[in-house]
């Protein structure tokens, strides 16, 4: 029946002032009206008045009867109380959504980013050279050829086969060879840090969105809302009028935590320290980042975040 509405403190003050003016105007109007009637000669007016009933003539001078308008004011009071009750039940206080600009990934000047080198596997060894086949010319006899004697080694059911006797060298008292040493533990390979992956990491609150573009837009909005709600402008920067963009670079780990934060651009006045504090406080949120994925596997991704510090002179 009624839609939710909201009003500010200025609207409330204006409403109270208007209500007070209306009440004051009504009081002044009726005072003037009763004063004019009081100056009339009411005695001569009602001297020979014949009343139709005793109840009608119970008031000596009906023109100045202040209780004559009691039903009207009673109805107006009931209507006002009902309107206030309906307004109180339908009054909804909405959460203030800050009006912020989208993340500006296009910077005024080029920033040198140190891209970590990934471990490249060593090149495979070259294939062995093919064997050299020496050709023997026709008509040449090989003198070193020995006569080969072929022995019949066929075995039937009546052939007895004897195992050779083991030869034991009793003169040798050498101990048995020691067991081979255990293999050396393989060092854990350093986890590779990616700059661009198939699924980029996203700020908490956008995990249910499947579309990549919509999830990125949602992540940027929630990230900027987090920054605007938690940033504290440094006093030194405020007093000296320091404004600009601070660029922070950090790594989103596979478990959703952030680390290895460093400044790529600092404008001074404590703004860089405040930006690093905002990044480190992300680990204290109830939910963590959704890590980036490469080929369906969570990987570490480097994230570059510009944070704009701007004074409000209003």
ChimeraX commands (.cxc) that place a marker at each C-alpha (Angstrom):
marker #1 position 0.00,0.00,0.00 radius 0.5
marker #1 position 2.76,2.42,0.97 radius 0.5
marker #1 position 6.24,2.46,-0.47 radius 0.5
marker #1 position 9.28,2.94,1.72 radius 0.5
marker #1 position 10.57,6.45,1.96 radius 0.5
marker #1 position 13.50,8.18,3.64 radius 0.5
marker #1 position 14.31,11.75,4.55 radius 0.5
marker #1 position 17.36,13.59,5.79 radius 0.5
marker #1 position 17.82,15.69,8.92 radius 0.5
marker #1 position 17.25,18.86,6.87 radius 0.5
marker #1 position 13.87,17.54,5.71 radius 0.5
marker #1 position 12.94,16.68,9.29 radius 0.5
marker #1 position 13.82,20.17,10.52 radius 0.5
marker #1 position 11.85,21.79,7.68 radius 0.5
marker #1 position 8.83,19.60,8.47 radius 0.5
marker #1 position 8.91,20.58,12.16 radius 0.5
marker #1 position 9.20,24.27,11.25 radius 0.5
marker #1 position 6.26,24.06,8.80 radius 0.5
marker #1 position 4.13,22.24,11.38 radius 0.5
marker #1 position 4.93,24.86,14.01 radius 0.5
marker #1 position 4.05,27.65,11.59 radius 0.5
marker #1 position 0.69,26.02,10.75 radius 0.5
marker #1 position -0.20,25.57,14.43 radius 0.5
marker #1 position 0.86,29.12,15.25 radius 0.5
marker #1 position -1.14,30.48,12.32 radius 0.5
marker #1 position -4.28,28.65,13.43 radius 0.5
marker #1 position -3.92,29.92,17.00 radius 0.5
marker #1 position -3.43,33.51,15.80 radius 0.5
marker #1 position -6.38,33.25,13.41 radius 0.5
marker #1 position -8.78,32.05,16.09 radius 0.5
marker #1 position -7.55,34.61,18.60 radius 0.5
marker #1 position -8.29,37.39,16.12 radius 0.5
marker #1 position -11.69,35.87,15.33 radius 0.5
marker #1 position -12.73,35.57,18.99 radius 0.5
marker #1 position -11.43,39.06,19.74 radius 0.5
marker #1 position -13.70,40.53,17.06 radius 0.5
marker #1 position -16.70,38.66,18.38 radius 0.5
marker #1 position -15.92,39.72,21.93 radius 0.5
marker #1 position -16.14,43.40,20.95 radius 0.5
marker #1 position -19.69,42.90,19.66 radius 0.5
marker #1 position -22.73,43.71,21.84 radius 0.5
marker #1 position -23.72,40.10,22.48 radius 0.5
marker #1 position -26.09,41.05,25.34 radius 0.5
marker #1 position -28.38,42.98,23.05 radius 0.5
marker #1 position -28.06,40.31,20.37 radius 0.5
marker #1 position -29.29,37.44,22.58 radius 0.5
marker #1 position -31.63,39.41,24.89 radius 0.5
marker #1 position -34.88,38.30,23.24 radius 0.5
marker #1 position -33.51,35.08,21.75 radius 0.5
marker #1 position -35.88,32.13,21.89 radius 0.5
marker #1 position -34.02,28.80,22.07 radius 0.5
marker #1 position -35.57,25.70,20.57 radius 0.5
marker #1 position -34.32,23.50,23.39 radius 0.5
marker #1 position -32.58,23.96,26.74 radius 0.5
marker #1 position -29.47,22.21,25.39 radius 0.5
marker #1 position -29.17,24.72,22.57 radius 0.5
marker #1 position -29.36,27.62,25.01 radius 0.5
marker #1 position -27.01,26.18,27.64 radius 0.5
marker #1 position -24.26,28.58,26.52 radius 0.5
marker #1 position -24.97,32.21,27.26 radius 0.5
marker #1 position -23.15,33.49,24.15 radius 0.5
marker #1 position -22.64,30.78,21.48 radius 0.5
marker #1 position -20.51,33.09,19.32 radius 0.5
marker #1 position -17.61,32.98,21.79 radius 0.5
marker #1 position -17.99,29.30,22.75 radius 0.5
marker #1 position -14.47,27.86,22.50 radius 0.5
marker #1 position -15.73,24.27,22.77 radius 0.5
marker #1 position -17.83,24.53,19.63 radius 0.5
marker #1 position -14.86,23.51,17.46 radius 0.5
marker #1 position -13.78,20.63,19.70 radius 0.5
marker #1 position -15.01,17.86,17.30 radius 0.5
marker #1 position -13.10,19.42,14.40 radius 0.5
marker #1 position -9.84,19.61,16.35 radius 0.5
marker #1 position -10.39,16.08,17.65 radius 0.5
marker #1 position -10.67,14.76,14.10 radius 0.5
marker #1 position -7.62,16.73,12.96 radius 0.5
marker #1 position -5.65,15.34,15.90 radius 0.5
marker #1 position -6.66,11.77,15.11 radius 0.5
marker #1 position -5.71,12.24,11.44 radius 0.5
marker #1 position -2.31,13.67,12.42 radius 0.5
marker #1 position -1.59,10.83,14.90 radius 0.5
marker #1 position -2.58,8.24,12.30 radius 0.5
marker #1 position -0.32,9.86,9.69 radius 0.5
marker #1 position 2.63,9.91,12.13 radius 0.5
marker #1 position 2.08,6.21,13.00 radius 0.5
marker #1 position 1.92,5.20,9.33 radius 0.5
marker #1 position 5.06,7.21,8.60 radius 0.5
marker #1 position 6.90,5.64,11.53 radius 0.5
marker #1 position 6.04,2.11,10.40 radius 0.5
marker #1 position 6.99,2.80,6.78 radius 0.5
marker #1 position 10.14,4.77,7.47 radius 0.5
marker #1 position 13.19,2.86,6.20 radius 0.5
marker #1 position 16.75,3.99,6.67 radius 0.5
marker #1 position 18.83,2.96,3.67 radius 0.5
marker #1 position 22.54,2.28,3.78 radius 0.5
marker #1 position 24.50,5.10,2.27 radius 0.5
marker #1 position 26.34,3.92,-0.83 radius 0.5
marker #1 position 29.35,6.15,-1.53 radius 0.5
marker #1 position 29.58,7.69,-4.95 radius 0.5
marker #1 position 33.01,6.63,-6.13 radius 0.5
marker #1 position 34.79,6.55,-9.41 radius 0.5
marker #1 position 35.74,3.24,-11.05 radius 0.5
marker #1 position 39.28,2.00,-10.74 radius 0.5
marker #1 position 41.48,3.86,-13.18 radius 0.5
marker #1 position 43.97,1.37,-14.51 radius 0.5
marker #1 position 45.36,3.91,-17.01 radius 0.5
marker #1 position 48.09,5.81,-15.20 radius 0.5
marker #1 position 49.52,9.17,-16.22 radius 0.5
marker #1 position 53.06,7.88,-16.37 radius 0.5
marker #1 position 54.48,4.48,-17.17 radius 0.5
marker #1 position 55.36,2.39,-14.15 radius 0.5
marker #1 position 58.17,-0.11,-14.33 radius 0.5
marker #1 position 56.98,-3.42,-12.95 radius 0.5
marker #1 position 59.48,-6.09,-12.09 radius 0.5
marker #1 position 58.03,-9.26,-13.56 radius 0.5
marker #1 position 59.34,-12.28,-11.64 radius 0.5
marker #1 position 61.20,-14.73,-13.75 radius 0.5
marker #1 position 59.69,-18.15,-13.82 radius 0.5
marker #1 position 61.90,-21.22,-13.62 radius 0.5
marker #1 position 62.42,-22.49,-17.14 radius 0.5
marker #1 position 63.34,-26.15,-17.59 radius 0.5
marker #1 position 66.81,-26.85,-19.05 radius 0.5
marker #1 position 66.93,-27.66,-22.77 radius 0.5
marker #1 position 66.89,-31.35,-23.64 radius 0.5
marker #1 position 70.26,-32.96,-24.47 radius 0.5
marker #1 position 71.08,-33.31,-28.15 radius 0.5
marker #1 position 70.32,-36.70,-29.71 radius 0.5
marker #1 position 73.28,-39.10,-30.05 radius 0.5
marker #1 position 74.94,-39.20,-33.46 radius 0.5
marker #1 position 73.83,-42.04,-35.71 radius 0.5
marker #1 position 76.17,-45.05,-35.87 radius 0.5
marker #1 position 78.66,-45.00,-38.74 radius 0.5
marker #1 position 78.32,-48.05,-40.95 radius 0.5
marker #1 position 81.53,-48.96,-42.68 radius 0.5
marker #1 position 80.96,-50.50,-46.06 radius 0.5
marker #1 position 83.17,-53.38,-47.14 radius 0.5
marker #1 position 83.86,-53.40,-50.88 radius 0.5
marker #1 position 82.94,-56.47,-52.80 radius 0.5
marker #1 position 85.70,-58.99,-53.47 radius 0.5
marker #1 position 87.61,-58.23,-50.28 radius 0.5
marker #1 position 88.07,-61.19,-47.95 radius 0.5
marker #1 position 88.22,-60.68,-44.21 radius 0.5
marker #1 position 91.31,-62.54,-42.99 radius 0.5
marker #1 position 90.45,-62.39,-39.29 radius 0.5
marker #1 position 87.31,-64.45,-39.78 radius 0.5
marker #1 position 87.52,-67.54,-37.52 radius 0.5
marker #1 position 85.90,-70.87,-38.14 radius 0.5
marker #1 position 82.63,-71.07,-36.27 radius 0.5
marker #1 position 81.68,-74.45,-34.90 radius 0.5
marker #1 position 77.97,-75.04,-34.52 radius 0.5
marker #1 position 77.02,-77.41,-31.66 radius 0.5
marker #1 position 73.70,-79.18,-31.54 radius 0.5
marker #1 position 71.90,-77.95,-28.37 radius 0.5
marker #1 position 68.57,-79.67,-28.89 radius 0.5
marker #1 position 67.07,-81.22,-25.72 radius 0.5
marker #1 position 64.62,-84.09,-25.48 radius 0.5
marker #1 position 62.87,-85.85,-22.61 radius 0.5
marker #1 position 65.82,-88.11,-21.84 radius 0.5
marker #1 position 68.53,-85.45,-21.76 radius 0.5
marker #1 position 69.91,-84.72,-18.28 radius 0.5
marker #1 position 70.89,-81.12,-17.49 radius 0.5
marker #1 position 73.34,-80.48,-14.61 radius 0.5
marker #1 position 73.59,-77.09,-12.94 radius 0.5
marker #1 position 77.13,-75.70,-12.75 radius 0.5
marker #1 position 78.79,-75.70,-9.34 radius 0.5
marker #1 position 79.17,-72.34,-7.66 radius 0.5
marker #1 position 82.75,-71.25,-7.27 radius 0.5
marker #1 position 83.43,-69.80,-3.81 radius 0.5
marker #1 position 86.61,-67.85,-3.24 radius 0.5
marker #1 position 87.52,-68.75,0.37 radius 0.5
marker #1 position 90.66,-66.63,0.36 radius 0.5
marker #1 position 88.69,-63.38,0.12 radius 0.5
marker #1 position 87.44,-62.03,3.50 radius 0.5
marker #1 position 86.13,-58.65,2.15 radius 0.5
marker #1 position 82.98,-57.30,3.89 radius 0.5
marker #1 position 79.79,-56.93,1.86 radius 0.5
marker #1 position 79.42,-53.62,0.06 radius 0.5
marker #1 position 77.56,-50.90,1.98 radius 0.5
marker #1 position 73.97,-50.13,0.98 radius 0.5
marker #1 position 73.49,-47.23,-1.41 radius 0.5
marker #1 position 72.91,-43.86,0.23 radius 0.5
marker #1 position 69.30,-42.62,0.44 radius 0.5
marker #1 position 68.30,-40.22,-2.28 radius 0.5
marker #1 position 68.76,-36.55,-1.50 radius 0.5
marker #1 position 65.50,-34.76,-0.62 radius 0.5
marker #1 position 64.31,-32.66,-3.53 radius 0.5
marker #1 position 64.12,-29.00,-2.76 radius 0.5
marker #1 position 60.65,-27.51,-2.95 radius 0.5
marker #1 position 60.32,-25.56,-6.10 radius 0.5
marker #1 position 59.55,-21.92,-5.66 radius 0.5
marker #1 position 55.94,-21.18,-6.45 radius 0.5
marker #1 position 55.59,-19.23,-9.64 radius 0.5
marker #1 position 53.90,-15.82,-9.55 radius 0.5
marker #1 position 51.68,-15.04,-12.54 radius 0.5
marker #1 position 50.80,-11.60,-13.85 radius 0.5
marker #1 position 47.95,-12.61,-16.19 radius 0.5
marker #1 position 45.92,-15.82,-15.75 radius 0.5
marker #1 position 42.76,-17.28,-17.21 radius 0.5
marker #1 position 40.66,-16.45,-14.10 radius 0.5
marker #1 position 41.93,-13.31,-12.35 radius 0.5
marker #1 position 41.48,-13.04,-8.55 radius 0.5
marker #1 position 38.35,-11.27,-7.29 radius 0.5
marker #1 position 37.47,-9.36,-4.11 radius 0.5
marker #1 position 35.22,-11.17,-1.58 radius 0.5
marker #1 position 31.49,-11.07,-2.32 radius 0.5
marker #1 position 31.52,-11.92,-6.03 radius 0.5
marker #1 position 32.08,-15.69,-5.91 radius 0.5
marker #1 position 28.55,-16.51,-7.10 radius 0.5
marker #1 position 28.98,-14.67,-10.43 radius 0.5
marker #1 position 30.06,-16.98,-13.27 radius 0.5
marker #1 position 30.53,-14.42,-16.04 radius 0.5
marker #1 position 34.12,-13.14,-16.00 radius 0.5
marker #1 position 33.28,-9.57,-17.07 radius 0.5
marker #1 position 30.44,-9.25,-14.54 radius 0.5
marker #1 position 32.61,-10.75,-11.79 radius 0.5
marker #1 position 35.42,-8.28,-12.55 radius 0.5
marker #1 position 32.96,-5.35,-12.43 radius 0.5
marker #1 position 31.52,-6.58,-9.12 radius 0.5
marker #1 position 35.03,-7.08,-7.71 radius 0.5
marker #1 position 36.07,-3.53,-8.65 radius 0.5
marker #1 position 32.94,-2.03,-7.07 radius 0.5
marker #1 position 33.33,-3.93,-3.80 radius 0.5
marker #1 position 37.06,-3.20,-3.68 radius 0.5
marker #1 position 36.49,0.55,-4.17 radius 0.5
marker #1 position 33.71,0.52,-1.55 radius 0.5
marker #1 position 36.12,-1.15,0.90 radius 0.5
marker #1 position 38.78,1.47,0.19 radius 0.5
marker #1 position 36.39,4.45,0.57 radius 0.5
marker #1 position 34.93,3.10,3.82 radius 0.5
marker #1 position 38.26,2.29,5.51 radius 0.5
marker #1 position 40.71,4.90,4.19 radius 0.5
marker #1 position 41.88,7.53,6.68 radius 0.5
marker #1 position 43.40,10.60,5.09 radius 0.5
marker #1 position 46.77,11.24,6.80 radius 0.5
marker #1 position 46.86,14.48,8.80 radius 0.5
marker #1 position 50.17,15.56,7.28 radius 0.5
marker #1 position 48.82,15.12,3.76 radius 0.5
marker #1 position 45.58,16.93,4.68 radius 0.5
marker #1 position 47.40,19.90,6.20 radius 0.5
marker #1 position 49.74,20.26,3.22 radius 0.5
marker #1 position 47.08,19.63,0.56 radius 0.5
marker #1 position 48.75,16.47,-0.80 radius 0.5
marker #1 position 46.63,14.77,-3.46 radius 0.5
marker #1 position 47.32,12.14,-6.08 radius 0.5
marker #1 position 47.29,8.42,-6.85 radius 0.5
marker #1 position 49.26,5.83,-4.89 radius 0.5
marker #1 position 49.96,2.56,-6.73 radius 0.5
marker #1 position 50.35,-0.60,-4.63 radius 0.5
marker #1 position 51.41,-3.99,-5.90 radius 0.5
marker #1 position 50.71,-7.18,-3.94 radius 0.5
marker #1 position 50.35,-10.93,-4.48 radius 0.5
marker #1 position 47.09,-12.85,-4.03 radius 0.5
marker #1 position 48.10,-16.27,-2.71 radius 0.5
marker #1 position 46.39,-19.58,-3.45 radius 0.5
marker #1 position 44.55,-19.50,-0.07 radius 0.5
marker #1 position 43.09,-16.03,-0.70 radius 0.5
marker #1 position 45.49,-14.10,1.52 radius 0.5
marker #1 position 47.49,-11.13,0.27 radius 0.5
marker #1 position 51.18,-10.50,0.81 radius 0.5
marker #1 position 54.41,-9.09,-0.61 radius 0.5
marker #1 position 52.84,-5.62,-0.78 radius 0.5
marker #1 position 55.09,-2.83,-2.05 radius 0.5
marker #1 position 54.69,0.69,-3.38 radius 0.5
marker #1 position 55.19,1.45,-7.05 radius 0.5
marker #1 position 54.22,5.12,-6.68 radius 0.5
marker #1 position 54.03,7.23,-3.52 radius 0.5
marker #1 position 52.87,10.85,-3.26 radius 0.5
marker #1 position 54.20,11.40,0.26 radius 0.5
marker #1 position 52.51,12.74,3.36 radius 0.5
marker #1 position 51.89,9.24,4.75 radius 0.5
marker #1 position 49.56,8.26,1.90 radius 0.5
marker #1 position 51.80,5.35,0.88 radius 0.5
marker #1 position 51.78,3.90,4.41 radius 0.5
marker #1 position 48.00,4.25,4.54 radius 0.5
marker #1 position 47.68,2.39,1.23 radius 0.5
marker #1 position 49.89,-0.46,2.51 radius 0.5
marker #1 position 47.77,-0.60,5.68 radius 0.5
marker #1 position 44.60,-0.93,3.60 radius 0.5
marker #1 position 46.11,-3.86,1.70 radius 0.5
marker #1 position 47.35,-5.64,4.84 radius 0.5
marker #1 position 43.96,-5.20,6.56 radius 0.5
marker #1 position 42.35,-7.27,3.77 radius 0.5
marker #1 position 43.62,-10.39,5.58 radius 0.5
marker #1 position 41.40,-9.45,8.58 radius 0.5
marker #1 position 38.16,-9.48,6.56 radius 0.5
marker #1 position 35.58,-12.22,7.27 radius 0.5
marker #1 position 36.04,-13.51,3.72 radius 0.5
marker #1 position 39.21,-13.74,1.67 radius 0.5
marker #1 position 39.99,-13.12,-1.96 radius 0.5
marker #1 position 39.03,-15.70,-4.55 radius 0.5
marker #1 position 42.45,-16.81,-5.87 radius 0.5
marker #1 position 43.30,-16.71,-9.54 radius 0.5
marker #1 position 43.28,-19.92,-11.55 radius 0.5
marker #1 position 45.37,-21.16,-14.44 radius 0.5
marker #1 position 44.15,-24.31,-16.19 radius 0.5
marker #1 position 41.72,-24.91,-13.32 radius 0.5
marker #1 position 44.43,-24.79,-10.63 radius 0.5
marker #1 position 44.78,-22.02,-8.03 radius 0.5
marker #1 position 47.99,-20.04,-8.54 radius 0.5
marker #1 position 49.65,-16.95,-7.07 radius 0.5
marker #1 position 48.82,-13.79,-9.02 radius 0.5
marker #1 position 50.38,-10.35,-8.84 radius 0.5
marker #1 position 47.78,-7.56,-8.48 radius 0.5
marker #1 position 48.34,-3.84,-9.11 radius 0.5
marker #1 position 45.94,-1.47,-7.32 radius 0.5
marker #1 position 45.79,2.34,-7.79 radius 0.5
marker #1 position 44.38,4.25,-4.79 radius 0.5
marker #1 position 43.41,7.88,-5.34 radius 0.5
marker #1 position 43.71,10.36,-2.45 radius 0.5
marker #1 position 41.58,13.48,-3.02 radius 0.5
marker #1 position 40.60,16.17,-0.49 radius 0.5
marker #1 position 36.97,17.26,-0.17 radius 0.5
marker #1 position 36.94,21.06,0.08 radius 0.5
marker #1 position 33.18,21.19,0.57 radius 0.5
marker link #1:1,2 radius 0.2
marker link #1:2,3 radius 0.2
marker link #1:3,4 radius 0.2
marker link #1:4,5 radius 0.2
marker link #1:5,6 radius 0.2
marker link #1:6,7 radius 0.2
marker link #1:7,8 radius 0.2
marker link #1:8,9 radius 0.2
marker link #1:9,10 radius 0.2
marker link #1:10,11 radius 0.2
marker link #1:11,12 radius 0.2
marker link #1:12,13 radius 0.2
marker link #1:13,14 radius 0.2
marker link #1:14,15 radius 0.2
marker link #1:15,16 radius 0.2
marker link #1:16,17 radius 0.2
marker link #1:17,18 radius 0.2
marker link #1:18,19 radius 0.2
marker link #1:19,20 radius 0.2
marker link #1:20,21 radius 0.2
marker link #1:21,22 radius 0.2
marker link #1:22,23 radius 0.2
marker link #1:23,24 radius 0.2
marker link #1:24,25 radius 0.2
marker link #1:25,26 radius 0.2
marker link #1:26,27 radius 0.2
marker link #1:27,28 radius 0.2
marker link #1:28,29 radius 0.2
marker link #1:29,30 radius 0.2
marker link #1:30,31 radius 0.2
marker link #1:31,32 radius 0.2
marker link #1:32,33 radius 0.2
marker link #1:33,34 radius 0.2
marker link #1:34,35 radius 0.2
marker link #1:35,36 radius 0.2
marker link #1:36,37 radius 0.2
marker link #1:37,38 radius 0.2
marker link #1:38,39 radius 0.2
marker link #1:39,40 radius 0.2
marker link #1:40,41 radius 0.2
marker link #1:41,42 radius 0.2
marker link #1:42,43 radius 0.2
marker link #1:43,44 radius 0.2
marker link #1:44,45 radius 0.2
marker link #1:45,46 radius 0.2
marker link #1:46,47 radius 0.2
marker link #1:47,48 radius 0.2
marker link #1:48,49 radius 0.2
marker link #1:49,50 radius 0.2
marker link #1:50,51 radius 0.2
marker link #1:51,52 radius 0.2
marker link #1:52,53 radius 0.2
marker link #1:53,54 radius 0.2
marker link #1:54,55 radius 0.2
marker link #1:55,56 radius 0.2
marker link #1:56,57 radius 0.2
marker link #1:57,58 radius 0.2
marker link #1:58,59 radius 0.2
marker link #1:59,60 radius 0.2
marker link #1:60,61 radius 0.2
marker link #1:61,62 radius 0.2
marker link #1:62,63 radius 0.2
marker link #1:63,64 radius 0.2
marker link #1:64,65 radius 0.2
marker link #1:65,66 radius 0.2
marker link #1:66,67 radius 0.2
marker link #1:67,68 radius 0.2
marker link #1:68,69 radius 0.2
marker link #1:69,70 radius 0.2
marker link #1:70,71 radius 0.2
marker link #1:71,72 radius 0.2
marker link #1:72,73 radius 0.2
marker link #1:73,74 radius 0.2
marker link #1:74,75 radius 0.2
marker link #1:75,76 radius 0.2
marker link #1:76,77 radius 0.2
marker link #1:77,78 radius 0.2
marker link #1:78,79 radius 0.2
marker link #1:79,80 radius 0.2
marker link #1:80,81 radius 0.2
marker link #1:81,82 radius 0.2
marker link #1:82,83 radius 0.2
marker link #1:83,84 radius 0.2
marker link #1:84,85 radius 0.2
marker link #1:85,86 radius 0.2
marker link #1:86,87 radius 0.2
marker link #1:87,88 radius 0.2
marker link #1:88,89 radius 0.2
marker link #1:89,90 radius 0.2
marker link #1:90,91 radius 0.2
marker link #1:91,92 radius 0.2
marker link #1:92,93 radius 0.2
marker link #1:93,94 radius 0.2
marker link #1:94,95 radius 0.2
marker link #1:95,96 radius 0.2
marker link #1:96,97 radius 0.2
marker link #1:97,98 radius 0.2
marker link #1:98,99 radius 0.2
marker link #1:99,100 radius 0.2
marker link #1:100,101 radius 0.2
marker link #1:101,102 radius 0.2
marker link #1:102,103 radius 0.2
marker link #1:103,104 radius 0.2
marker link #1:104,105 radius 0.2
marker link #1:105,106 radius 0.2
marker link #1:106,107 radius 0.2
marker link #1:107,108 radius 0.2
marker link #1:108,109 radius 0.2
marker link #1:109,110 radius 0.2
marker link #1:110,111 radius 0.2
marker link #1:111,112 radius 0.2
marker link #1:112,113 radius 0.2
marker link #1:113,114 radius 0.2
marker link #1:114,115 radius 0.2
marker link #1:115,116 radius 0.2
marker link #1:116,117 radius 0.2
marker link #1:117,118 radius 0.2
marker link #1:118,119 radius 0.2
marker link #1:119,120 radius 0.2
marker link #1:120,121 radius 0.2
marker link #1:121,122 radius 0.2
marker link #1:122,123 radius 0.2
marker link #1:123,124 radius 0.2
marker link #1:124,125 radius 0.2
marker link #1:125,126 radius 0.2
marker link #1:126,127 radius 0.2
marker link #1:127,128 radius 0.2
marker link #1:128,129 radius 0.2
marker link #1:129,130 radius 0.2
marker link #1:130,131 radius 0.2
marker link #1:131,132 radius 0.2
marker link #1:132,133 radius 0.2
marker link #1:133,134 radius 0.2
marker link #1:134,135 radius 0.2
marker link #1:135,136 radius 0.2
marker link #1:136,137 radius 0.2
marker link #1:137,138 radius 0.2
marker link #1:138,139 radius 0.2
marker link #1:139,140 radius 0.2
marker link #1:140,141 radius 0.2
marker link #1:141,142 radius 0.2
marker link #1:142,143 radius 0.2
marker link #1:143,144 radius 0.2
marker link #1:144,145 radius 0.2
marker link #1:145,146 radius 0.2
marker link #1:146,147 radius 0.2
marker link #1:147,148 radius 0.2
marker link #1:148,149 radius 0.2
marker link #1:149,150 radius 0.2
marker link #1:150,151 radius 0.2
marker link #1:151,152 radius 0.2
marker link #1:152,153 radius 0.2
marker link #1:153,154 radius 0.2
marker link #1:154,155 radius 0.2
marker link #1:155,156 radius 0.2
marker link #1:156,157 radius 0.2
marker link #1:157,158 radius 0.2
marker link #1:158,159 radius 0.2
marker link #1:159,160 radius 0.2
marker link #1:160,161 radius 0.2
marker link #1:161,162 radius 0.2
marker link #1:162,163 radius 0.2
marker link #1:163,164 radius 0.2
marker link #1:164,165 radius 0.2
marker link #1:165,166 radius 0.2
marker link #1:166,167 radius 0.2
marker link #1:167,168 radius 0.2
marker link #1:168,169 radius 0.2
marker link #1:169,170 radius 0.2
marker link #1:170,171 radius 0.2
marker link #1:171,172 radius 0.2
marker link #1:172,173 radius 0.2
marker link #1:173,174 radius 0.2
marker link #1:174,175 radius 0.2
marker link #1:175,176 radius 0.2
marker link #1:176,177 radius 0.2
marker link #1:177,178 radius 0.2
marker link #1:178,179 radius 0.2
marker link #1:179,180 radius 0.2
marker link #1:180,181 radius 0.2
marker link #1:181,182 radius 0.2
marker link #1:182,183 radius 0.2
marker link #1:183,184 radius 0.2
marker link #1:184,185 radius 0.2
marker link #1:185,186 radius 0.2
marker link #1:186,187 radius 0.2
marker link #1:187,188 radius 0.2
marker link #1:188,189 radius 0.2
marker link #1:189,190 radius 0.2
marker link #1:190,191 radius 0.2
marker link #1:191,192 radius 0.2
marker link #1:192,193 radius 0.2
marker link #1:193,194 radius 0.2
marker link #1:194,195 radius 0.2
marker link #1:195,196 radius 0.2
marker link #1:196,197 radius 0.2
marker link #1:197,198 radius 0.2
marker link #1:198,199 radius 0.2
marker link #1:199,200 radius 0.2
marker link #1:200,201 radius 0.2
marker link #1:201,202 radius 0.2
marker link #1:202,203 radius 0.2
marker link #1:203,204 radius 0.2
marker link #1:204,205 radius 0.2
marker link #1:205,206 radius 0.2
marker link #1:206,207 radius 0.2
marker link #1:207,208 radius 0.2
marker link #1:208,209 radius 0.2
marker link #1:209,210 radius 0.2
marker link #1:210,211 radius 0.2
marker link #1:211,212 radius 0.2
marker link #1:212,213 radius 0.2
marker link #1:213,214 radius 0.2
marker link #1:214,215 radius 0.2
marker link #1:215,216 radius 0.2
marker link #1:216,217 radius 0.2
marker link #1:217,218 radius 0.2
marker link #1:218,219 radius 0.2
marker link #1:219,220 radius 0.2
marker link #1:220,221 radius 0.2
marker link #1:221,222 radius 0.2
marker link #1:222,223 radius 0.2
marker link #1:223,224 radius 0.2
marker link #1:224,225 radius 0.2
marker link #1:225,226 radius 0.2
marker link #1:226,227 radius 0.2
marker link #1:227,228 radius 0.2
marker link #1:228,229 radius 0.2
marker link #1:229,230 radius 0.2
marker link #1:230,231 radius 0.2
marker link #1:231,232 radius 0.2
marker link #1:232,233 radius 0.2
marker link #1:233,234 radius 0.2
marker link #1:234,235 radius 0.2
marker link #1:235,236 radius 0.2
marker link #1:236,237 radius 0.2
marker link #1:237,238 radius 0.2
marker link #1:238,239 radius 0.2
marker link #1:239,240 radius 0.2
marker link #1:240,241 radius 0.2
marker link #1:241,242 radius 0.2
marker link #1:242,243 radius 0.2
marker link #1:243,244 radius 0.2
marker link #1:244,245 radius 0.2
marker link #1:245,246 radius 0.2
marker link #1:246,247 radius 0.2
marker link #1:247,248 radius 0.2
marker link #1:248,249 radius 0.2
marker link #1:249,250 radius 0.2
marker link #1:250,251 radius 0.2
marker link #1:251,252 radius 0.2
marker link #1:252,253 radius 0.2
marker link #1:253,254 radius 0.2
marker link #1:254,255 radius 0.2
marker link #1:255,256 radius 0.2
marker link #1:256,257 radius 0.2
marker link #1:257,258 radius 0.2
marker link #1:258,259 radius 0.2
marker link #1:259,260 radius 0.2
marker link #1:260,261 radius 0.2
marker link #1:261,262 radius 0.2
marker link #1:262,263 radius 0.2
marker link #1:263,264 radius 0.2
marker link #1:264,265 radius 0.2
marker link #1:265,266 radius 0.2
marker link #1:266,267 radius 0.2
marker link #1:267,268 radius 0.2
marker link #1:268,269 radius 0.2
marker link #1:269,270 radius 0.2
marker link #1:270,271 radius 0.2
marker link #1:271,272 radius 0.2
marker link #1:272,273 radius 0.2
marker link #1:273,274 radius 0.2
marker link #1:274,275 radius 0.2
marker link #1:275,276 radius 0.2
marker link #1:276,277 radius 0.2
marker link #1:277,278 radius 0.2
marker link #1:278,279 radius 0.2
marker link #1:279,280 radius 0.2
marker link #1:280,281 radius 0.2
marker link #1:281,282 radius 0.2
marker link #1:282,283 radius 0.2
marker link #1:283,284 radius 0.2
marker link #1:284,285 radius 0.2
marker link #1:285,286 radius 0.2
marker link #1:286,287 radius 0.2
marker link #1:287,288 radius 0.2
marker link #1:288,289 radius 0.2
marker link #1:289,290 radius 0.2
marker link #1:290,291 radius 0.2
marker link #1:291,292 radius 0.2
marker link #1:292,293 radius 0.2
marker link #1:293,294 radius 0.2
marker link #1:294,295 radius 0.2
marker link #1:295,296 radius 0.2
marker link #1:296,297 radius 0.2
marker link #1:297,298 radius 0.2
marker link #1:298,299 radius 0.2
marker link #1:299,300 radius 0.2
marker link #1:300,301 radius 0.2
marker link #1:301,302 radius 0.2
marker link #1:302,303 radius 0.2
marker link #1:303,304 radius 0.2
marker link #1:304,305 radius 0.2
marker link #1:305,306 radius 0.2
marker link #1:306,307 radius 0.2
marker link #1:307,308 radius 0.2
marker link #1:308,309 radius 0.2
marker link #1:309,310 radius 0.2
marker link #1:310,311 radius 0.2
marker link #1:311,312 radius 0.2
marker link #1:312,313 radius 0.2
marker link #1:313,314 radius 0.2
view
